[in-house]
Amino acid sequence: MATSEIPISKTIGKVRPHQTQNEGLVFEKSSPGKKAYKLAPLDVPEVDAAALLGDAHRKASGLLPELSEIEIIRHFTRLSTWNYAIDLGMYPLGSCTMKYNPRVNEFVSRIEGLAEAHPYRPESLAQGVLEIIDLLQRCLIDITGMDTITLQPAAGAHGEFTGILLVRAWHESKGNARRKIIIPDSAHGTNPATAAICGYQVENLKSNAEGGIDLEALTRQVDEDTAALMLTNPSTLGVFENEIHKIADILHAKGALLYMDGANMNALVGKVRPGDFGVDVMHLNLHKTFSTPHGGGGPGSGPVACKKFLEPFLPTPVLTKEKDGKLHWEYNRPQSVGRVRAFYGNTGMFIRALAYILANGPDGLRQTTEDAVLNANYIRKNLEDLYELPYKTPSMHEVVFSDKRQAAKGVKTGDIAKRLIDYGFHPYTVSFPLIVHGALMIEPTESESLEELDLFIDAMRSIAKEVDESPDLVKTAPHSTRVSRLDEVQAARKPILRWRPSQ
C-alpha cells in the first residue's frame, strides 16, 4: 500500500463534487416561503388564539428554517452518513469498550409490555419487569462473586459515587468516616473526582516498573485514616494486578476497604470473580461489559455490587421477594445512603444487558472475554516493532503504546489519531493514561474479526511508514474529511449549540 493511499473500502462517504475539502458546508439553506407540508382546510371553528392563551400567546412566529421536505430528508440523511459508528467499523477507543450492540437486545427492549411500562406503576402490575431486574441482579452477583447489588446508578462514575458513599457510611457506622482514599496513578480519571466529591482527601499511589501496584509503597501509605483504595483492575494500562489478594490483605489489616473500578470487566467475565480475590465493593458498566448502548451522554447503567456487610447501606428502595414469591420494593432501610437515582435505574438498559447475558450463557461470556484479550494481544504483537511499548507486562483487553519513536520526527499521538481517520477508522484514545507520555490506547473488544483487525494493523503500519517518509502528511491530517483540523480549544470554549438565522 502506498503511504498516501487510503483504502477506499474503509473510507466513510465521499465529499460531494461541489464541496472542496476545506470549504466546509453552508448549512443555511432556508428560503422564505418554502414548506415541507400542506395542512388540510380548517374543519373546526376558528378561535382567537390571543384571547384563549393570554400572555402565553406568541406575538411573532418563530425563526425556523423554511425548507422543502426533500431538503429536510437529505439534510438528516446526509448527517447520518457523516458520523462514525460501531456499525461501520472498529471503534478502538481504549478503556471505553465500544463493542457491538446486538440487535436482539434492541428487539427485546422494545417489546410493548416492557417499553411502555410506567416506572411507578403498582408493584402488582409490574411483576414481569421486577422479575427481569431480579434475574439481572442475580446474574451480576454470580459474575462478580459479590453478595448483593443495586442497579440504581445511571453510569460508571455514578456507580463509583454510590460505592464510595457505601464505604463512607460503613466507616461512619463504626464511629470514624476516616479521611483519605488512595488512588493509583493508573486508575480511571473519574476515581479521584469521585473520592473528592464524597469528601475524601485523595492520595496518589505511583505504579511500579511493571505498571502494577507497588506493595511496599502501599503498605507504607495505608494507615488507620485510610478509608479505601480505589483500584481499576485491569488498570488503564491493560495490566491485571496479579497480587490482588495481597493488596486486599494490606488494606483489611488496617480496617480499610478495597473498591474496584469494574469498568474493565470485559477482560475478566467468566474467568475470575472480584469477590473471590478480596474486593469489598465495585461498580460495573452495563454499557461496556454487557453491550448496552454507549455514548451520547447516556443512558448508561453502573450497578454497584458489594459484600454482605455493606448491604444495610445500599440505596433505597431495595428489591426483595416475599414468602409468596412476589417481588416488592423495600423502603424501610434506616442505614441506607438514600436514593441516588430517580425511579429505579435505567430499566431499558437492564433488559438489554440481561438479553446479552442470557443469549451468551456462561460459556459464551467466557468466550467473549477470551476473544477480547486475544484481539488486544494480536494488535500488540503486530505493532510493537513500530510503536513503543512502555510496559512489557502482559496485556489484557487493551494495549497501550506511546508515540516516543514518532515524536522524534515531530509527530505526536494526536497526529497519528487524526491520520487514522483517513483510513476509515475512529481514532484510539489519545494521551491517556497520563502515566504514559504520548499514549496510544487501543481496545478492539471481542466484536472485531481477524479481517477488521488486519485492516486496522495495516493502517497503523502505513502511518508509521508515513511518519518516516513524509511526516507533514500525518501532521496535517485528516485529509479525507469534510473539514480539516478544528480549533479544539475554541470548539470547547465557544461551542455553537443551536441554529441561528442568517442576518
C-alpha positions in Angstrom: 0.0 0.0 0.0 1.4 3.4 -0.9 2.0 5.6 2.1 -0.6 8.2 0.9 -3.1 5.7 -0.3 -6.4 5.5 1.6 -8.3 2.2 1.5 -11.4 3.1 -0.4 -13.3 0.2 1.2 -12.7 1.7 4.6 -13.5 5.4 3.6 -16.8 6.6 5.0 -18.7 8.6 2.5 -17.3 10.9 -0.2 -17.3 14.7 -0.4 -19.9 15.8 -2.9 -18.4 17.2 -6.2 -19.2 20.8 -5.4 -17.6 20.7 -2.0 -13.9 21.4 -1.7 -12.0 19.8 1.2 -11.5 22.9 3.4 -14.5 24.8 2.2 -16.9 23.2 4.7 -20.6 23.2 4.1 -23.2 26.0 4.0 -25.8 24.9 6.5 -28.1 27.9 5.9 -30.4 26.7 3.1 -33.6 28.4 4.3 -35.6 30.3 1.7 -38.7 32.4 2.6 -41.9 30.6 1.6 -40.6 27.1 1.3 -42.8 24.5 3.1 -42.4 20.8 3.7 -46.2 20.3 4.4 -49.6 21.4 3.5 -52.3 21.2 6.1 -55.9 20.2 5.2 -58.5 23.1 5.3 -59.6 24.0 8.8 -62.7 22.0 9.7 -63.4 23.5 13.2 -64.5 27.0 14.2 -61.5 29.4 14.2 -60.7 30.9 17.6 -59.0 33.9 18.8 -55.6 32.5 20.0 -54.6 35.6 21.8 -57.8 35.6 23.9 -57.5 31.9 24.6 -53.8 31.9 25.6 -53.4 35.4 27.1 -49.8 36.2 27.9 -48.7 32.8 26.7 -49.7 33.7 23.1 -46.7 34.3 20.9 -46.8 37.6 19.1 -44.4 36.6 16.3 -43.7 33.3 14.5 -40.5 31.5 15.5 -37.4 31.9 13.5 -37.3 28.5 12.0 -35.7 27.4 8.7 -38.0 27.3 5.8 -37.2 24.2 3.7 -38.9 21.7 1.4 -39.5 18.1 2.5 -36.8 16.7 0.3 -34.2 19.2 1.6 -35.0 18.2 5.2 -34.8 14.5 4.4 -31.5 14.9 2.6 -30.1 17.0 5.4 -30.7 14.5 8.1 -29.8 11.5 5.9 -26.6 13.2 5.0 -25.7 14.0 8.6 -26.3 10.3 9.4 -23.6 9.3 7.0 -21.0 11.7 8.4 -20.9 10.2 11.9 -18.8 7.2 12.7 -20.5 4.2 14.4 -19.7 0.7 15.6 -22.0 -0.5 12.8 -19.5 1.0 10.2 -16.2 -0.3 11.6 -13.9 -0.8 14.5 -14.0 1.6 17.4 -10.6 1.2 19.0 -11.1 3.6 21.9 -9.1 2.2 24.8 -10.8 1.7 28.1 -14.2 2.6 26.6 -15.0 -0.9 25.4 -17.0 0.2 22.4 -18.4 -3.2 21.4 -21.2 -4.1 19.1 -24.8 -3.8 20.5 -26.6 -7.0 19.3 -29.9 -6.2 17.6 -31.8 -8.8 19.6 -31.2 -6.7 22.7 -33.0 -3.8 21.0 -35.8 -6.0 19.9 -36.4 -7.4 23.4 -36.2 -3.9 24.9 -39.0 -2.7 22.6 -41.5 -5.4 23.5 -44.7 -3.5 24.2 -45.2 -4.6 27.8 -41.6 -3.6 28.6 -41.1 -0.5 26.6 -44.4 1.1 27.7 -44.2 0.1 31.4 -44.5 3.2 33.6 -41.7 3.2 36.2 -44.2 4.0 39.0 -46.9 1.5 38.1 -48.1 -0.5 41.1 -45.9 -3.5 42.1 -48.8 -5.9 41.5 -48.8 -4.8 37.8 -45.1 -4.7 37.3 -44.0 -8.2 38.4 -42.7 -9.0 34.9 -40.3 -6.0 34.9 -39.3 -6.7 38.5 -38.5 -10.4 37.6 -36.1 -9.0 34.9 -34.5 -6.7 37.4 -34.2 -9.5 40.0 -32.8 -12.0 37.5 -30.2 -9.5 36.2 -29.2 -8.8 39.8 -28.7 -12.5 40.5 -26.6 -12.9 37.3 -24.4 -10.0 38.1 -23.9 -11.2 41.6 -22.8 -14.5 40.3 -20.5 -13.0 37.7 -18.7 -10.7 40.2 -18.7 -13.1 43.2 -20.2 -10.5 45.4 -23.2 -10.9 47.8 -25.6 -8.2 46.9 -26.1 -5.4 44.4 -28.0 -2.2 43.4 -28.9 -1.4 39.8 -29.8 2.2 40.6 -26.7 4.2 39.5 -27.1 5.6 36.0 -23.4 5.4 34.8 -20.0 4.2 35.8 -18.9 7.4 37.5 -22.3 7.4 39.3 -21.6 3.9 40.4 -18.3 5.0 41.8 -20.0 7.8 43.7 -22.6 5.3 45.1 -19.9 2.8 46.1 -17.8 5.3 47.9 -20.9 6.5 49.7 -21.3 2.9 50.9 -17.7 2.9 52.1 -18.2 6.2 54.0 -21.5 5.1 55.6 -19.9 1.8 56.8 -16.9 3.6 58.3 -19.3 6.2 59.9 -21.3 3.3 61.5 -18.0 2.3 63.1 -17.6 5.8 64.5 -15.0 7.2 62.1 -15.6 8.0 58.4 -11.8 8.3 58.0 -10.1 11.0 56.0 -8.4 9.7 52.8 -8.7 7.4 49.8 -5.7 6.1 48.0 -5.8 6.0 44.2 -3.1 4.5 41.9 -1.8 6.7 39.0 -3.1 4.1 36.6 -6.7 4.5 37.6 -9.6 6.0 35.6 -9.8 9.7 35.9 -13.2 9.6 37.5 -11.8 7.9 40.6 -10.1 10.9 42.2 -13.1 13.1 41.3 -15.5 10.6 43.0 -13.4 10.5 46.2 -13.2 14.3 46.4 -17.0 14.7 45.8 -17.6 12.2 48.7 -15.5 14.4 51.0 -12.2 12.5 51.0 -8.6 13.6 50.6 -7.0 11.9 47.6 -3.6 10.4 47.9 -1.8 9.2 44.7 0.0 5.9 44.6 2.7 5.5 41.9 2.9 2.3 39.8 5.9 0.1 39.8 8.1 -0.6 36.8 5.6 -3.3 35.6 2.7 -0.9 35.7 1.1 -2.5 38.8 0.7 -1.7 42.5 3.9 -1.2 44.5 3.1 -3.4 47.5 5.8 -1.8 49.7 4.7 1.7 48.9 1.0 0.7 49.5 2.0 -0.8 52.9 3.7 2.5 53.9 0.8 4.6 52.8 -2.2 2.7 54.3 -2.9 3.7 57.8 -5.9 4.0 60.3 -7.0 7.1 58.4 -7.4 5.3 55.1 -11.0 4.6 54.1 -10.3 2.7 50.9 -8.1 2.0 47.9 -9.9 2.7 44.5 -8.3 0.2 42.2 -9.0 -0.2 38.5 -8.4 -3.8 37.6 -7.2 -4.5 35.0 -5.7 -1.0 35.0 -5.9 1.6 32.3 -2.6 0.1 31.1 -4.4 -3.2 30.4 -2.4 -4.8 33.3 -4.0 -7.2 35.7 -3.0 -7.0 39.3 -1.6 -10.4 39.9 -1.1 -9.7 43.7 -4.6 -8.5 44.2 -5.0 -10.8 47.3 -2.0 -9.2 49.0 -3.4 -5.7 48.2 -6.7 -6.7 49.8 -4.8 -8.1 52.9 -2.8 -4.9 53.3 -6.0 -2.8 53.3 -8.0 -5.1 55.5 -5.3 -5.3 58.1 -5.7 -1.5 58.7 -9.5 -1.6 58.6 -9.7 -0.1 55.0 -11.8 -1.4 52.2 -10.9 -2.4 48.6 -13.0 -0.7 46.0 -12.6 -2.0 42.5 -13.5 0.1 39.4 -15.1 -2.6 37.3 -15.1 -0.7 34.0 -12.6 -3.2 32.5 -14.6 -6.3 33.4 -14.6 -7.2 29.7 -11.2 -8.8 30.5 -12.5 -10.8 33.5 -16.0 -12.0 33.0 -16.2 -15.8 33.2 -12.6 -16.1 34.1 -12.2 -14.6 37.6 -14.6 -13.0 40.1 -13.5 -9.9 42.0 -15.4 -11.1 45.1 -13.1 -14.1 45.3 -9.9 -12.0 45.5 -10.8 -9.6 48.3 -12.8 -6.8 46.7 -15.4 -5.3 49.1 -17.4 -3.1 46.7 -17.2 -2.4 42.9 -19.2 -1.0 40.1 -19.9 -2.4 36.6 -20.6 -0.6 33.3 -23.5 -2.3 31.6 -22.8 -0.1 28.6 -19.3 -1.5 28.3 -19.1 -5.1 29.5 -22.7 -6.1 28.7 -23.2 -4.4 25.3 -25.9 -1.9 26.1 -25.7 1.4 24.1 -22.7 3.6 24.9 -22.1 7.2 24.2 -24.1 10.3 23.5 -24.3 11.2 27.2 -26.4 8.1 28.1 -28.5 6.4 29.1 -25.9 4.2 30.8 -26.0 2.0 33.8 -23.5 1.5 36.6 -24.6 -1.2 39.1 -22.8 -1.4 42.4 -22.1 -4.9 43.9 -20.8 -5.3 47.4 -20.2 -7.8 50.2 -22.8 -8.6 52.8 -21.6 -6.2 55.5 -22.3 -3.3 53.2 -25.8 -4.4 52.4 -27.6 -2.2 55.0 -26.2 0.9 53.3 -27.5 0.2 49.8 -29.6 2.9 48.1 -33.3 2.6 48.6 -35.6 1.1 47.6 -34.2 -2.4 47.6 -35.9 -5.2 45.6 -36.9 -8.1 47.9 -39.0 -11.2 47.5 -42.0 -12.0 49.7 -42.8 -15.5 51.0 -45.4 -15.9 48.3 -42.8 -15.3 45.6 -44.0 -11.7 44.8 -41.3 -9.0 44.4 -41.7 -5.6 46.0 -39.6 -2.5 46.8 -38.5 -2.2 50.4 -38.0 1.4 51.6 -37.5 0.9 55.4 -33.7 0.8 55.4 -32.6 3.2 58.3 -28.9 2.9 57.4 -29.3 3.4 53.7 -27.3 6.2 51.9 -30.7 7.1 50.3 -31.9 7.2 46.8 -29.3 8.0 44.2 -31.5 7.8 41.0 -35.0 8.8 40.0 -37.2 5.8 39.5 -35.2 2.5 39.9 -32.5 3.0 37.4 -32.4 2.8 33.6 -34.7 -0.2 33.1 -34.2 -0.3 29.3 -30.5 -0.9 29.9 -31.3 -3.8 32.3 -33.4 -5.5 29.7 -30.6 -5.2 27.1 -27.9 -6.4 29.4 -29.9 -9.4 30.6 -30.7 -10.3 26.9 -26.9 -10.3 26.3 -26.1 -12.4 29.3 -28.8 -15.0 28.6 -28.0 -15.2 24.9 -24.3 -15.9 25.6 -24.7 -18.0 28.7 -21.7 -18.9 30.9 -19.6 -20.4 28.1 -20.4 -17.5 25.7 -19.5 -14.9 28.2 -16.2 -16.6 28.9 -15.6 -16.8 25.2 -16.2 -13.0 24.7 -13.5 -12.3 27.4 -11.0 -14.7 25.8 -11.6 -13.1 22.4 -11.3 -9.6 23.7 -7.9 -10.4 25.3 -6.8 -12.3 22.2 -7.7 -9.4 19.9 -5.8 -6.9 22.0 -2.7 -9.1 22.1 -2.9 -9.7 18.3 -2.7 -5.9 17.8 0.1 -5.6 20.3 2.2 -8.3 18.6 1.7 -6.8 15.1 2.5 -3.2 16.1 5.2 -3.5 18.8 8.0 -3.4 16.3 6.9 0.1 15.1 5.3 1.7 18.2 7.0 2.0 21.6 5.6 -0.4 24.3 6.3 1.4 27.6 5.3 -1.6 29.7 6.2 -5.2 28.7 3.8 -6.7 31.2 1.2 -9.0 29.5 -1.8 -7.1 28.1 -5.3 -8.0 28.9 -8.2 -6.4 27.0 -6.3 -3.4 25.7 -2.8 -2.4 24.8 -1.1 1.0 25.4 1.7 2.2 23.1 3.5 5.6 23.2 4.4 8.0 20.4 8.1 8.0 21.5 9.5 6.8 18.2 7.2 9.0 16.1 7.7 12.1 18.3 11.4 12.1 17.3 10.1 13.1 13.8 7.8 15.7 15.3 4.6 13.5 15.0 2.5 13.1 18.2 -0.2 10.7 19.2 -2.9 13.2 18.2 -1.5 13.5 14.7 -1.5 9.7 14.3 -5.1 9.5 15.6 -6.2 12.1 13.0 -4.4 10.4 10.2 -6.2 7.2 11.2 -9.5 8.9 10.3 -8.3 9.0 6.7 -8.1 5.2 6.7 -11.7 4.9 7.8 -11.2 4.2 11.5 -12.3 6.0 14.6 -9.2 7.2 16.5 -8.0 5.3 19.5 -7.9 7.0 22.9 -5.3 9.8 22.8 -2.8 10.8 25.5 -4.3 8.5 28.2 -3.4 7.0 30.6 -1.5 10.0 31.9 1.4 8.0 33.2 2.3 7.1 29.6 3.6 10.2 27.8 2.0 10.4 24.3 -0.2 7.3 24.9 -2.0 5.4 22.1 -4.6 3.4 24.0 -6.2 0.7 21.9 -9.0 -1.7 22.8 -10.5 -3.8 19.9 -13.1 -5.7 22.1 -14.3 -9.2 21.1 -16.5 -7.7 18.4 -13.8 -7.5 15.7 -13.0 -10.1 13.2 -9.5 -11.1 12.1 -10.1 -9.2 8.8 -11.0 -6.0 10.6 -8.0 -6.3 12.9 -5.7 -6.7 9.9 -7.1 -3.6 8.2 -6.5 -1.6 11.4 -3.0 -3.0 11.8 -2.2 -2.2 8.1 -3.4 1.3 8.6 -1.3 1.8 11.7 1.8 0.3 10.0 1.2 2.6 6.9 1.0 5.6 9.2 4.3 4.6 10.9 5.9 4.5 7.4 4.4 7.9 6.5 5.9 9.3 9.7 9.3 8.2 8.5 8.9 9.3 4.8 6.6 12.3 4.9 5.8 13.4 8.4 3.9 16.5 7.2 1.3 14.3 5.7 0.5 13.0 9.1 0.9 16.3 10.9 -1.8 17.9 8.7 -4.3 15.0 8.7 -7.1 14.3 8.3 -7.3 14.9 4.5 -10.5 13.0 3.6 -13.0 14.7 5.9 -15.3 17.5 5.0 -13.5 19.9 7.3 -9.8 19.8 8.2 -8.4 20.2 11.7 -10.6 22.1 14.0 -9.5 24.5 16.7 -10.4 22.1 19.5 -9.8 24.7 22.3 -12.2 27.2 20.8 -14.7 24.5 20.0 -14.7 23.5 23.6 -14.8 27.1 25.0 -17.1 28.6 22.4 -19.4 25.9 21.1 -22.2 26.7 18.7 -25.1 24.6 20.0 -28.1 26.0 18.1 -29.2 27.2 14.7 -29.4 31.0 14.2 -31.0 32.6 11.2 -28.6 34.4 8.9 -28.6 38.2 9.2 
